Amino acid sequence: MCKEVALALLENSREQDNVKGIDISGLDLTQCDISETSTEMLKGERVILSGGILDLAYFLDADFTAANFEGASCNQTAFFDCILYQVISPNADFSYAKLSASSCNGSNFSSCEFDHANLWASTFIGSDLSDAVLSHVEAADACFDDANLSNTDLSNGNFTGTMFRKANLTGANLSHGNFTHCDFTGANLTNVCWDNAITKYAKFDKDINLNSAHVK
């Protein structure tokens, strides 16, 4: 599908609910405005959306494998049950976005803004979220196994039942967060800030001592 046709279909989707099967795979949509579009089963493998505006867009069951979202604005954007494998999106803004039940494995989300986002039941296995902001997120039952969360702000979030096995949390801020029933086995917890974090029933390696931190 050519760029012009794809953009026309996306434009039409602003007036209709969940336009199905639009294919923008491989297109260069750098700095394009596709905000408030509404699609289902969109195909977006390797699409370039760097610097694009996706605010308030709605994607259901979309495939964005290896897409480029670098510096894109995805404020309040909905990604429901989407595939975001190996996505390149450093410095993108996902504030207040909804990435529920989506697969975001092996992706680059470094220095991204996820504050107040809903990441419920999404997976970020092996992804890079270093220096990202995930404050006040709803991320219950998510998975960050083997992820790079170094210097990441996870404060004030709900991570109940979330997996952090073998994750790198060096220098991360977990203050005031709810980490009940989380699994931190094998994780690097060097210089983590635990101030007023809730870690009830959380799993840690046997040699980890949190007694000196302000945790509950």
Biotite code that builds the C-alpha atoms (Angstrom):
import biotite.structure as struc

atoms = struc.array([
    struc.Atom([0.000, 0.000, 0.000], chain_id="A", res_id=1, res_name="MET", atom_name="CA", element="C"),
    struc.Atom([1.386, 3.404, -0.941], chain_id="A", res_id=2, res_name="CYS", atom_name="CA", element="C"),
    struc.Atom([1.776, 6.234, 1.530], chain_id="A", res_id=3, res_name="LYS", atom_name="CA", element="C"),
    struc.Atom([-1.008, 8.351, 0.063], chain_id="A", res_id=4, res_name="GLU", atom_name="CA", element="C"),
    struc.Atom([-3.598, 5.558, 0.160], chain_id="A", res_id=5, res_name="VAL", atom_name="CA", element="C"),
    struc.Atom([-2.601, 4.525, 3.679], chain_id="A", res_id=6, res_name="ALA", atom_name="CA", element="C"),
    struc.Atom([-2.884, 8.075, 4.992], chain_id="A", res_id=7, res_name="LEU", atom_name="CA", element="C"),
    struc.Atom([-6.271, 8.487, 3.290], chain_id="A", res_id=8, res_name="ALA", atom_name="CA", element="C"),
    struc.Atom([-7.565, 5.324, 4.975], chain_id="A", res_id=9, res_name="LEU", atom_name="CA", element="C"),
    struc.Atom([-6.230, 6.487, 8.322], chain_id="A", res_id=10, res_name="LEU", atom_name="CA", element="C"),
    struc.Atom([-7.894, 9.838, 7.793], chain_id="A", res_id=11, res_name="GLU", atom_name="CA", element="C"),
    struc.Atom([-11.212, 8.073, 7.115], chain_id="A", res_id=12, res_name="ASN", atom_name="CA", element="C"),
    struc.Atom([-10.802, 6.054, 10.296], chain_id="A", res_id=13, res_name="SER", atom_name="CA", element="C"),
    struc.Atom([-11.206, 9.232, 12.309], chain_id="A", res_id=14, res_name="ARG", atom_name="CA", element="C"),
    struc.Atom([-14.858, 9.216, 11.251], chain_id="A", res_id=15, res_name="GLU", atom_name="CA", element="C"),
    struc.Atom([-15.408, 5.458, 11.606], chain_id="A", res_id=16, res_name="GLN", atom_name="CA", element="C"),
    struc.Atom([-14.756, 2.995, 14.421], chain_id="A", res_id=17, res_name="ASP", atom_name="CA", element="C"),
    struc.Atom([-12.016, 0.398, 14.018], chain_id="A", res_id=18, res_name="ASN", atom_name="CA", element="C"),
    struc.Atom([-11.276, 0.406, 10.299], chain_id="A", res_id=19, res_name="VAL", atom_name="CA", element="C"),
    struc.Atom([-9.746, -3.034, 9.671], chain_id="A", res_id=20, res_name="LYS", atom_name="CA", element="C"),
    struc.Atom([-6.673, -4.253, 7.864], chain_id="A", res_id=21, res_name="GLY", atom_name="CA", element="C"),
    struc.Atom([-4.885, -1.028, 6.922], chain_id="A", res_id=22, res_name="ILE", atom_name="CA", element="C"),
    struc.Atom([-1.320, -1.899, 5.865], chain_id="A", res_id=23, res_name="ASP", atom_name="CA", element="C"),
    struc.Atom([1.353, 0.718, 6.535], chain_id="A", res_id=24, res_name="ILE", atom_name="CA", element="C"),
    struc.Atom([4.228, -1.775, 6.734], chain_id="A", res_id=25, res_name="SER", atom_name="CA", element="C"),
    struc.Atom([7.571, -0.371, 5.613], chain_id="A", res_id=26, res_name="GLY", atom_name="CA", element="C"),
    struc.Atom([6.225, 3.106, 4.885], chain_id="A", res_id=27, res_name="LEU", atom_name="CA", element="C"),
    struc.Atom([8.106, 6.250, 5.884], chain_id="A", res_id=28, res_name="ASP", atom_name="CA", element="C"),
    struc.Atom([5.555, 8.277, 7.861], chain_id="A", res_id=29, res_name="LEU", atom_name="CA", element="C"),
    struc.Atom([8.103, 10.456, 9.616], chain_id="A", res_id=30, res_name="THR", atom_name="CA", element="C"),
    struc.Atom([6.414, 13.359, 11.432], chain_id="A", res_id=31, res_name="GLN", atom_name="CA", element="C"),
    struc.Atom([2.989, 12.384, 10.058], chain_id="A", res_id=32, res_name="CYS", atom_name="CA", element="C"),
    struc.Atom([-0.091, 13.208, 12.104], chain_id="A", res_id=33, res_name="ASP", atom_name="CA", element="C"),
    struc.Atom([-2.253, 10.105, 12.593], chain_id="A", res_id=34, res_name="ILE", atom_name="CA", element="C"),
    struc.Atom([-3.730, 11.235, 15.884], chain_id="A", res_id=35, res_name="SER", atom_name="CA", element="C"),
    struc.Atom([-7.285, 10.177, 16.793], chain_id="A", res_id=36, res_name="GLU", atom_name="CA", element="C"),
    struc.Atom([-7.320, 7.426, 14.145], chain_id="A", res_id=37, res_name="THR", atom_name="CA", element="C"),
    struc.Atom([-9.139, 4.187, 14.998], chain_id="A", res_id=38, res_name="SER", atom_name="CA", element="C"),
    struc.Atom([-8.026, 0.853, 13.527], chain_id="A", res_id=39, res_name="THR", atom_name="CA", element="C"),
    struc.Atom([-8.209, -2.892, 14.059], chain_id="A", res_id=40, res_name="GLU", atom_name="CA", element="C"),
    struc.Atom([-5.653, -5.441, 12.815], chain_id="A", res_id=41, res_name="MET", atom_name="CA", element="C"),
    struc.Atom([-3.429, -2.715, 11.384], chain_id="A", res_id=42, res_name="LEU", atom_name="CA", element="C"),
    struc.Atom([-0.208, -4.002, 9.791], chain_id="A", res_id=43, res_name="LYS", atom_name="CA", element="C"),
    struc.Atom([2.701, -1.758, 10.642], chain_id="A", res_id=44, res_name="GLY", atom_name="CA", element="C"),
    struc.Atom([5.854, -3.859, 10.486], chain_id="A", res_id=45, res_name="GLU", atom_name="CA", element="C"),
    struc.Atom([8.980, -1.723, 10.034], chain_id="A", res_id=46, res_name="ARG", atom_name="CA", element="C"),
    struc.Atom([6.904, 1.427, 9.584], chain_id="A", res_id=47, res_name="VAL", atom_name="CA", element="C"),
    struc.Atom([8.781, 4.648, 10.339], chain_id="A", res_id=48, res_name="ILE", atom_name="CA", element="C"),
    struc.Atom([6.751, 6.947, 12.590], chain_id="A", res_id=49, res_name="LEU", atom_name="CA", element="C"),
    struc.Atom([9.639, 8.864, 14.111], chain_id="A", res_id=50, res_name="SER", atom_name="CA", element="C"),
    struc.Atom([8.569, 12.289, 15.281], chain_id="A", res_id=51, res_name="GLY", atom_name="CA", element="C"),
    struc.Atom([4.981, 11.404, 14.426], chain_id="A", res_id=52, res_name="GLY", atom_name="CA", element="C"),
    struc.Atom([1.828, 12.433, 16.265], chain_id="A", res_id=53, res_name="ILE", atom_name="CA", element="C"),
    struc.Atom([-0.269, 9.481, 17.408], chain_id="A", res_id=54, res_name="LEU", atom_name="CA", element="C"),
    struc.Atom([-2.075, 11.158, 20.297], chain_id="A", res_id=55, res_name="ASP", atom_name="CA", element="C"),
    struc.Atom([-5.467, 9.622, 21.140], chain_id="A", res_id=56, res_name="LEU", atom_name="CA", element="C"),
    struc.Atom([-5.143, 7.032, 18.360], chain_id="A", res_id=57, res_name="ALA", atom_name="CA", element="C"),
    struc.Atom([-6.750, 3.617, 18.931], chain_id="A", res_id=58, res_name="TYR", atom_name="CA", element="C"),
    struc.Atom([-4.978, 0.440, 17.796], chain_id="A", res_id=59, res_name="PHE", atom_name="CA", element="C"),
    struc.Atom([-6.581, -2.961, 18.401], chain_id="A", res_id=60, res_name="LEU", atom_name="CA", element="C"),
    struc.Atom([-4.606, -6.089, 17.523], chain_id="A", res_id=61, res_name="ASP", atom_name="CA", element="C"),
    struc.Atom([-2.026, -4.123, 15.501], chain_id="A", res_id=62, res_name="ALA", atom_name="CA", element="C"),
    struc.Atom([1.387, -5.486, 14.509], chain_id="A", res_id=63, res_name="ASP", atom_name="CA", element="C"),
    struc.Atom([4.177, -2.908, 14.866], chain_id="A", res_id=64, res_name="PHE", atom_name="CA", element="C"),
    struc.Atom([7.092, -5.355, 14.746], chain_id="A", res_id=65, res_name="THR", atom_name="CA", element="C"),
    struc.Atom([10.391, -3.459, 14.268], chain_id="A", res_id=66, res_name="ALA", atom_name="CA", element="C"),
    struc.Atom([8.561, -0.135, 13.882], chain_id="A", res_id=67, res_name="ALA", atom_name="CA", element="C"),
    struc.Atom([10.353, 3.157, 14.547], chain_id="A", res_id=68, res_name="ASN", atom_name="CA", element="C"),
    struc.Atom([8.597, 5.461, 17.029], chain_id="A", res_id=69, res_name="PHE", atom_name="CA", element="C"),
    struc.Atom([11.660, 7.523, 17.944], chain_id="A", res_id=70, res_name="GLU", atom_name="CA", element="C"),
    struc.Atom([10.568, 10.828, 19.430], chain_id="A", res_id=71, res_name="GLY", atom_name="CA", element="C"),
    struc.Atom([6.921, 10.167, 18.566], chain_id="A", res_id=72, res_name="ALA", atom_name="CA", element="C"),
    struc.Atom([4.041, 11.572, 20.608], chain_id="A", res_id=73, res_name="SER", atom_name="CA", element="C"),
    struc.Atom([1.719, 8.775, 21.760], chain_id="A", res_id=74, res_name="CYS", atom_name="CA", element="C"),
    struc.Atom([-0.046, 10.694, 24.501], chain_id="A", res_id=75, res_name="ASN", atom_name="CA", element="C"),
    struc.Atom([-3.251, 8.884, 25.531], chain_id="A", res_id=76, res_name="GLN", atom_name="CA", element="C"),
    struc.Atom([-2.783, 6.454, 22.624], chain_id="A", res_id=77, res_name="THR", atom_name="CA", element="C"),
    struc.Atom([-4.370, 3.006, 23.027], chain_id="A", res_id=78, res_name="ALA", atom_name="CA", element="C"),
    struc.Atom([-2.446, -0.145, 22.047], chain_id="A", res_id=79, res_name="PHE", atom_name="CA", element="C"),
    struc.Atom([-4.748, -3.038, 22.967], chain_id="A", res_id=80, res_name="PHE", atom_name="CA", element="C"),
    struc.Atom([-3.448, -6.572, 22.399], chain_id="A", res_id=81, res_name="ASP", atom_name="CA", element="C"),
    struc.Atom([-0.763, -5.247, 20.039], chain_id="A", res_id=82, res_name="CYS", atom_name="CA", element="C"),
    struc.Atom([2.610, -6.604, 18.934], chain_id="A", res_id=83, res_name="ILE", atom_name="CA", element="C"),
    struc.Atom([5.483, -4.169, 19.512], chain_id="A", res_id=84, res_name="LEU", atom_name="CA", element="C"),
    struc.Atom([8.451, -6.536, 19.151], chain_id="A", res_id=85, res_name="TYR", atom_name="CA", element="C"),
    struc.Atom([11.862, -4.945, 18.561], chain_id="A", res_id=86, res_name="GLN", atom_name="CA", element="C"),
    struc.Atom([10.369, -1.470, 18.361], chain_id="A", res_id=87, res_name="VAL", atom_name="CA", element="C"),
    struc.Atom([12.776, 1.468, 18.224], chain_id="A", res_id=88, res_name="ILE", atom_name="CA", element="C"),
    struc.Atom([11.290, 4.321, 20.223], chain_id="A", res_id=89, res_name="SER", atom_name="CA", element="C"),
    struc.Atom([13.825, 6.218, 22.339], chain_id="A", res_id=90, res_name="PRO", atom_name="CA", element="C"),
    struc.Atom([12.560, 9.537, 23.696], chain_id="A", res_id=91, res_name="ASN", atom_name="CA", element="C"),
    struc.Atom([8.957, 8.824, 22.692], chain_id="A", res_id=92, res_name="ALA", atom_name="CA", element="C"),
    struc.Atom([6.085, 10.098, 24.826], chain_id="A", res_id=93, res_name="ASP", atom_name="CA", element="C"),
    struc.Atom([3.637, 7.406, 25.986], chain_id="A", res_id=94, res_name="PHE", atom_name="CA", element="C"),
    struc.Atom([2.170, 9.485, 28.822], chain_id="A", res_id=95, res_name="SER", atom_name="CA", element="C"),
    struc.Atom([-1.343, 8.317, 29.765], chain_id="A", res_id=96, res_name="TYR", atom_name="CA", element="C"),
    struc.Atom([-1.142, 5.690, 26.995], chain_id="A", res_id=97, res_name="ALA", atom_name="CA", element="C"),
    struc.Atom([-2.843, 2.311, 27.295], chain_id="A", res_id=98, res_name="LYS", atom_name="CA", element="C"),
    struc.Atom([-0.592, -0.603, 26.335], chain_id="A", res_id=99, res_name="LEU", atom_name="CA", element="C"),
    struc.Atom([-2.780, -3.287, 27.845], chain_id="A", res_id=100, res_name="SER", atom_name="CA", element="C"),
    struc.Atom([-2.047, -6.972, 27.105], chain_id="A", res_id=101, res_name="ALA", atom_name="CA", element="C"),
    struc.Atom([0.542, -6.027, 24.483], chain_id="A", res_id=102, res_name="SER", atom_name="CA", element="C"),
    struc.Atom([3.849, -7.729, 23.650], chain_id="A", res_id=103, res_name="SER", atom_name="CA", element="C"),
    struc.Atom([6.708, -5.209, 23.758], chain_id="A", res_id=104, res_name="CYS", atom_name="CA", element="C"),
    struc.Atom([9.659, -7.599, 23.945], chain_id="A", res_id=105, res_name="ASN", atom_name="CA", element="C"),
    struc.Atom([13.163, -6.788, 22.754], chain_id="A", res_id=106, res_name="GLY", atom_name="CA", element="C"),
    struc.Atom([12.328, -3.134, 22.186], chain_id="A", res_id=107, res_name="SER", atom_name="CA", element="C"),
    struc.Atom([14.146, 0.139, 22.826], chain_id="A", res_id=108, res_name="ASN", atom_name="CA", element="C"),
    struc.Atom([12.096, 2.394, 25.092], chain_id="A", res_id=109, res_name="PHE", atom_name="CA", element="C"),
    struc.Atom([15.068, 4.213, 26.593], chain_id="A", res_id=110, res_name="SER", atom_name="CA", element="C"),
    struc.Atom([14.331, 7.697, 27.946], chain_id="A", res_id=111, res_name="SER", atom_name="CA", element="C"),
    struc.Atom([10.633, 7.337, 27.115], chain_id="A", res_id=112, res_name="CYS", atom_name="CA", element="C"),
    struc.Atom([7.836, 8.929, 29.125], chain_id="A", res_id=113, res_name="GLU", atom_name="CA", element="C"),
    struc.Atom([5.245, 6.437, 30.405], chain_id="A", res_id=114, res_name="PHE", atom_name="CA", element="C"),
    struc.Atom([3.914, 8.442, 33.342], chain_id="A", res_id=115, res_name="ASP", atom_name="CA", element="C"),
    struc.Atom([0.311, 7.527, 34.233], chain_id="A", res_id=116, res_name="HIS", atom_name="CA", element="C"),
    struc.Atom([0.283, 4.894, 31.462], chain_id="A", res_id=117, res_name="ALA", atom_name="CA", element="C"),
    struc.Atom([-1.646, 1.627, 31.736], chain_id="A", res_id=118, res_name="ASN", atom_name="CA", element="C"),
    struc.Atom([0.687, -1.312, 31.067], chain_id="A", res_id=119, res_name="LEU", atom_name="CA", element="C"),
    struc.Atom([-1.560, -4.000, 32.529], chain_id="A", res_id=120, res_name="TRP", atom_name="CA", element="C"),
    struc.Atom([-0.494, -7.553, 31.565], chain_id="A", res_id=121, res_name="ALA", atom_name="CA", element="C"),
    struc.Atom([1.954, -6.327, 28.911], chain_id="A", res_id=122, res_name="SER", atom_name="CA", element="C"),
    struc.Atom([5.392, -7.891, 28.448], chain_id="A", res_id=123, res_name="THR", atom_name="CA", element="C"),
    struc.Atom([8.696, -6.038, 28.086], chain_id="A", res_id=124, res_name="PHE", atom_name="CA", element="C"),
    struc.Atom([11.012, -9.055, 28.152], chain_id="A", res_id=125, res_name="ILE", atom_name="CA", element="C"),
    struc.Atom([14.568, -8.077, 27.243], chain_id="A", res_id=126, res_name="GLY", atom_name="CA", element="C"),
    struc.Atom([13.567, -4.499, 26.455], chain_id="A", res_id=127, res_name="SER", atom_name="CA", element="C"),
    struc.Atom([15.620, -1.381, 27.183], chain_id="A", res_id=128, res_name="ASP", atom_name="CA", element="C"),
    struc.Atom([13.745, 1.058, 29.426], chain_id="A", res_id=129, res_name="LEU", atom_name="CA", element="C"),
    struc.Atom([16.817, 2.717, 30.886], chain_id="A", res_id=130, res_name="SER", atom_name="CA", element="C"),
    struc.Atom([16.317, 6.315, 32.030], chain_id="A", res_id=131, res_name="ASP", atom_name="CA", element="C"),
    struc.Atom([12.598, 6.038, 31.244], chain_id="A", res_id=132, res_name="ALA", atom_name="CA", element="C"),
    struc.Atom([9.814, 7.490, 33.398], chain_id="A", res_id=133, res_name="VAL", atom_name="CA", element="C"),
    struc.Atom([7.179, 4.976, 34.506], chain_id="A", res_id=134, res_name="LEU", atom_name="CA", element="C"),
    struc.Atom([5.795, 6.908, 37.448], chain_id="A", res_id=135, res_name="SER", atom_name="CA", element="C"),
    struc.Atom([2.161, 6.465, 38.518], chain_id="A", res_id=136, res_name="HIS", atom_name="CA", element="C"),
    struc.Atom([1.678, 3.606, 36.044], chain_id="A", res_id=137, res_name="VAL", atom_name="CA", element="C"),
    struc.Atom([-0.855, 0.789, 36.299], chain_id="A", res_id=138, res_name="GLU", atom_name="CA", element="C"),
    struc.Atom([1.320, -2.232, 35.514], chain_id="A", res_id=139, res_name="ALA", atom_name="CA", element="C"),
    struc.Atom([-0.208, -5.138, 37.435], chain_id="A", res_id=140, res_name="ALA", atom_name="CA", element="C"),
    struc.Atom([0.614, -8.596, 36.028], chain_id="A", res_id=141, res_name="ASP", atom_name="CA", element="C"),
    struc.Atom([3.166, -7.179, 33.583], chain_id="A", res_id=142, res_name="ALA", atom_name="CA", element="C"),
    struc.Atom([6.537, -8.760, 32.836], chain_id="A", res_id=143, res_name="CYS", atom_name="CA", element="C"),
    struc.Atom([9.938, -7.034, 32.734], chain_id="A", res_id=144, res_name="PHE", atom_name="CA", element="C"),
    struc.Atom([12.113, -10.160, 32.811], chain_id="A", res_id=145, res_name="ASP", atom_name="CA", element="C"),
    struc.Atom([15.673, -9.494, 31.562], chain_id="A", res_id=146, res_name="ASP", atom_name="CA", element="C"),
    struc.Atom([14.768, -5.848, 30.913], chain_id="A", res_id=147, res_name="ALA", atom_name="CA", element="C"),
    struc.Atom([17.155, -2.924, 31.377], chain_id="A", res_id=148, res_name="ASN", atom_name="CA", element="C"),
    struc.Atom([15.491, -0.618, 33.917], chain_id="A", res_id=149, res_name="LEU", atom_name="CA", element="C"),
    struc.Atom([18.639, 1.136, 35.069], chain_id="A", res_id=150, res_name="SER", atom_name="CA", element="C"),
    struc.Atom([17.988, 4.646, 36.396], chain_id="A", res_id=151, res_name="ASN", atom_name="CA", element="C"),
    struc.Atom([14.306, 4.244, 35.565], chain_id="A", res_id=152, res_name="THR", atom_name="CA", element="C"),
    struc.Atom([11.617, 6.027, 37.584], chain_id="A", res_id=153, res_name="ASP", atom_name="CA", element="C"),
    struc.Atom([9.052, 3.429, 38.746], chain_id="A", res_id=154, res_name="LEU", atom_name="CA", element="C"),
    struc.Atom([7.757, 5.506, 41.628], chain_id="A", res_id=155, res_name="SER", atom_name="CA", element="C"),
    struc.Atom([4.133, 5.569, 42.761], chain_id="A", res_id=156, res_name="ASN", atom_name="CA", element="C"),
    struc.Atom([3.119, 2.769, 40.393], chain_id="A", res_id=157, res_name="GLY", atom_name="CA", element="C"),
    struc.Atom([1.014, -0.341, 40.860], chain_id="A", res_id=158, res_name="ASN", atom_name="CA", element="C"),
    struc.Atom([3.125, -3.349, 39.860], chain_id="A", res_id=159, res_name="PHE", atom_name="CA", element="C"),
    struc.Atom([1.194, -5.999, 41.775], chain_id="A", res_id=160, res_name="THR", atom_name="CA", element="C"),
    struc.Atom([2.108, -9.466, 40.544], chain_id="A", res_id=161, res_name="GLY", atom_name="CA", element="C"),
    struc.Atom([4.650, -8.181, 37.999], chain_id="A", res_id=162, res_name="THR", atom_name="CA", element="C"),
    struc.Atom([7.808, -10.112, 37.057], chain_id="A", res_id=163, res_name="MET", atom_name="CA", element="C"),
    struc.Atom([11.273, -8.510, 37.227], chain_id="A", res_id=164, res_name="PHE", atom_name="CA", element="C"),
    struc.Atom([13.361, -11.694, 37.011], chain_id="A", res_id=165, res_name="ARG", atom_name="CA", element="C"),
    struc.Atom([16.972, -11.025, 35.976], chain_id="A", res_id=166, res_name="LYS", atom_name="CA", element="C"),
    struc.Atom([16.107, -7.391, 35.254], chain_id="A", res_id=167, res_name="ALA", atom_name="CA", element="C"),
    struc.Atom([18.716, -4.654, 35.650], chain_id="A", res_id=168, res_name="ASN", atom_name="CA", element="C"),
    struc.Atom([17.261, -2.169, 38.143], chain_id="A", res_id=169, res_name="LEU", atom_name="CA", element="C"),
    struc.Atom([20.535, -0.429, 38.995], chain_id="A", res_id=170, res_name="THR", atom_name="CA", element="C"),
    struc.Atom([19.795, 3.042, 40.337], chain_id="A", res_id=171, res_name="GLY", atom_name="CA", element="C"),
    struc.Atom([16.043, 2.705, 39.735], chain_id="A", res_id=172, res_name="ALA", atom_name="CA", element="C"),
    struc.Atom([13.485, 4.620, 41.800], chain_id="A", res_id=173, res_name="ASN", atom_name="CA", element="C"),
    struc.Atom([10.802, 2.301, 43.220], chain_id="A", res_id=174, res_name="LEU", atom_name="CA", element="C"),
    struc.Atom([9.668, 4.656, 45.977], chain_id="A", res_id=175, res_name="SER", atom_name="CA", element="C"),
    struc.Atom([6.001, 4.654, 46.995], chain_id="A", res_id=176, res_name="HIS", atom_name="CA", element="C"),
    struc.Atom([5.266, 1.850, 44.524], chain_id="A", res_id=177, res_name="GLY", atom_name="CA", element="C"),
    struc.Atom([3.191, -1.270, 45.145], chain_id="A", res_id=178, res_name="ASN", atom_name="CA", element="C"),
    struc.Atom([5.288, -4.368, 44.397], chain_id="A", res_id=179, res_name="PHE", atom_name="CA", element="C"),
    struc.Atom([3.140, -6.931, 46.190], chain_id="A", res_id=180, res_name="THR", atom_name="CA", element="C"),
    struc.Atom([3.692, -10.478, 44.886], chain_id="A", res_id=181, res_name="HIS", atom_name="CA", element="C"),
    struc.Atom([6.422, -9.293, 42.478], chain_id="A", res_id=182, res_name="CYS", atom_name="CA", element="C"),
    struc.Atom([9.331, -11.575, 41.547], chain_id="A", res_id=183, res_name="ASP", atom_name="CA", element="C"),
    struc.Atom([12.794, -9.945, 41.690], chain_id="A", res_id=184, res_name="PHE", atom_name="CA", element="C"),
    struc.Atom([14.841, -13.161, 41.649], chain_id="A", res_id=185, res_name="THR", atom_name="CA", element="C"),
    struc.Atom([18.081, -12.763, 39.739], chain_id="A", res_id=186, res_name="GLY", atom_name="CA", element="C"),
    struc.Atom([17.562, -9.013, 39.377], chain_id="A", res_id=187, res_name="ALA", atom_name="CA", element="C"),
    struc.Atom([20.329, -6.442, 39.832], chain_id="A", res_id=188, res_name="ASN", atom_name="CA", element="C"),
    struc.Atom([19.058, -4.218, 42.659], chain_id="A", res_id=189, res_name="LEU", atom_name="CA", element="C"),
    struc.Atom([22.176, -2.106, 43.176], chain_id="A", res_id=190, res_name="THR", atom_name="CA", element="C"),
    struc.Atom([21.379, 1.376, 44.540], chain_id="A", res_id=191, res_name="ASN", atom_name="CA", element="C"),
    struc.Atom([17.625, 0.943, 44.151], chain_id="A", res_id=192, res_name="VAL", atom_name="CA", element="C"),
    struc.Atom([15.503, 3.473, 46.044], chain_id="A", res_id=193, res_name="CYS", atom_name="CA", element="C"),
    struc.Atom([12.848, 1.551, 48.023], chain_id="A", res_id=194, res_name="TRP", atom_name="CA", element="C"),
    struc.Atom([11.521, 4.455, 50.112], chain_id="A", res_id=195, res_name="ASP", atom_name="CA", element="C"),
    struc.Atom([7.995, 3.578, 51.282], chain_id="A", res_id=196, res_name="ASN", atom_name="CA", element="C"),
    struc.Atom([7.650, 0.876, 48.642], chain_id="A", res_id=197, res_name="ALA", atom_name="CA", element="C"),
    struc.Atom([5.316, -2.035, 49.386], chain_id="A", res_id=198, res_name="ILE", atom_name="CA", element="C"),
    struc.Atom([7.044, -5.389, 48.832], chain_id="A", res_id=199, res_name="THR", atom_name="CA", element="C"),
    struc.Atom([4.650, -7.716, 50.664], chain_id="A", res_id=200, res_name="LYS", atom_name="CA", element="C"),
    struc.Atom([4.991, -11.319, 49.455], chain_id="A", res_id=201, res_name="TYR", atom_name="CA", element="C"),
    struc.Atom([7.590, -10.259, 46.858], chain_id="A", res_id=202, res_name="ALA", atom_name="CA", element="C"),
    struc.Atom([10.312, -12.757, 45.930], chain_id="A", res_id=203, res_name="LYS", atom_name="CA", element="C"),
    struc.Atom([14.006, -11.898, 46.198], chain_id="A", res_id=204, res_name="PHE", atom_name="CA", element="C"),
    struc.Atom([17.271, -13.810, 46.058], chain_id="A", res_id=205, res_name="ASP", atom_name="CA", element="C"),
    struc.Atom([18.219, -15.179, 49.458], chain_id="A", res_id=206, res_name="LYS", atom_name="CA", element="C"),
    struc.Atom([21.249, -12.888, 49.799], chain_id="A", res_id=207, res_name="ASP", atom_name="CA", element="C"),
    struc.Atom([19.204, -9.692, 49.275], chain_id="A", res_id=208, res_name="ILE", atom_name="CA", element="C"),
    struc.Atom([18.785, -7.589, 52.429], chain_id="A", res_id=209, res_name="ASN", atom_name="CA", element="C"),
    struc.Atom([16.165, -4.849, 52.308], chain_id="A", res_id=210, res_name="LEU", atom_name="CA", element="C"),
    struc.Atom([16.129, -4.236, 56.044], chain_id="A", res_id=211, res_name="ASN", atom_name="CA", element="C"),
    struc.Atom([18.076, -0.986, 55.695], chain_id="A", res_id=212, res_name="SER", atom_name="CA", element="C"),
    struc.Atom([15.622, 0.412, 53.156], chain_id="A", res_id=213, res_name="ALA", atom_name="CA", element="C"),
    struc.Atom([12.321, 2.068, 53.915], chain_id="A", res_id=214, res_name="HIS", atom_name="CA", element="C"),
    struc.Atom([10.068, -0.695, 52.660], chain_id="A", res_id=215, res_name="VAL", atom_name="CA", element="C"),
    struc.Atom([6.866, -2.246, 53.976], chain_id="A", res_id=216, res_name="LYS", atom_name="CA", element="C"),
])
